[in-house]
């Protein structure tokens, strides 16, 4: 049998993960509800004043998105590891890089895209004006893949450990800081009347860098964890 | 090869490394204690009171070396972790694990002394200033490294996983630092700062340099001592036959 090309493997992986997620819709919806609920807690905790809510909205949405991504990180490798699928995948002749990238893309489509689509709505709830919700959406579109790719390193390192979920968040949260700053900063820039372009460009640069290097580091981590 | 050449590979063996560390510790520990005594005496009693900041400035004799060591040790840690991973050298990886706690301790010390200094000088314990914030994040990176290694029972996996994390961290440190500075200028204007780089009087500079040297020597001595403990622990776990000393 002719071995699959890397592109075909990538497509196959994304298809497989997508199908699995579709059959377990409650997991995906759970992440989305978690995101919406965390964001809704903020007006209840800091008070309903419009100007205050407007100024904290980008930060709140971004932090909630980071927390929600933690939930999906735990699913990234853990289930395939538990039933042995992951080991079989690593035994195939395909580079682990491609497997990590495929899983990250699938996870992004499944768990981050609903979140990105929901974000402008939450922005409106927080009283954001015309442009800001869309800038928020753009920053999440550029930023959530970075978050998932960096997170895949943490998830791979803690695979099969006790308390892996908490540990993963401890490891990757400090690494999320630049993404958080540029992401929330872009919508914040619109609020104070300046251009979000610089923030979005920096976010794009980070996306390119992490897309190249993070799967490679996560592949090394997977190899270490499954030795 | 002359007979003068040091055979570094010899010390890749934990048994030899254990002995080398044992021989080196006094050469660092004794000067470190002496310099601490001299430096603290000069800094706390001899150096004149600063005319702007009063006696509060004296905390810098601990703060500056601590902040410096916190940053340097992370890079050293990443270096040893990488060497240990690439060349499969257990000794190097154990060096990395030994460095982590000392580095975290110095970073924490820098934050605490910074707060103690900030209270009388800036009027607040904490400021979200770029340097303070990145030091805090550095502490998080140390804690991540330590908690990852302590969560893994297999020492080989712990070493390698730690190496990946340390390398990812060390690549990210400049990006984090830059982004925090960016964030700081975006959110708040210039924080209260002592204007400009004032040149330091010799009577203050000398104790500072002595304290920096003392902290370096102390770090080496403590890390080597912890390395010896780690070698004892691990080698007795892995092979009981390794004869140490």
Interface residues (C-beta under 8 A of the other chain):
Chain A: X150 X153 X157 X158 X161 X162 X163 X167 X170 X171 X173 X174 X175 X177 X178 X181 X182 X185 X188 X189 X202 X206 X213 X217 X220 X221 X224 X225 X227
Chain B: X137 X140 X141 X143 X144 X147 X148 X151 X152 X156 X157 X160 X161 X164 X165 X167 X168 X169 X171 X172 X175 X176 X178 X179 X180 X182 X183 X186
